[in-house]
Amino acid sequence: MFDTMTMTKVVGGVCGSLLVLLLGKWAAETLYHTGGGGHGDHAQAAYVIDTGDGDDHGDKEVVEIDVAAVLAAGDAVEGGKDFKKKCGSCHKVDDGANGTGPYLYGVVGRAVGTAEGFGGYSGSLSAAADVWTPENLFAFLENPKAYAPGNKMSFKGYPKPADRADVIAYLASLGG
């Protein structure tokens, strides 16, 4: 196949090519002062495009929500449909029937982390709330990871307050 002399030439050619590549990179970085990926200390923008946003840098205005009013308007039928689409693959609504997540029968008003037979709770949940009140559920369902950082639930949440209220109305209708 290959004799020793040919193999030595091939290996030498590859090593020589890598050496030339690395030296070329070093020379280009030195010439253009791009150590660290920048453009050096002397670089400035040639022009600035005014986007009209001002200096707020994306600060959002905080909107206060009347949670009690939103919860009062919750529709259990719509909440049941939403629950089946987004929650039903991990949570069951039958008393004592745990899935990937704990069963949610009677969850409204139940102490956090007390679904019988479910042992996969995150410690961060009980640190965030003691009881699953409608208000605590409302805050949790908006963004579970933000409400209780470190919890195991992978669901992103319900950004719309009305959707959260519907699901809570459905869960409240299940008894407890």
SULZINOR-V154124 format. One line per field, one symbol per residue. phi: phi as a letter, one per 30 degrees, with the letter a starting at -180 (. if undefined). A space follows every 50 residues. Layout:
BEGIN
phi: ???
END
This chain:
BEGIN
phi: .cdddddddddddddddddddddddddddddchcejidcidddbddaccd cidicdhidcddcdcdedddddddcdddddddeddccddccccdeicdcd cddcdiddjdddibddicccddddddddacbddedddeddddaedddbej dddcddjcddedddddddddddddjl
END
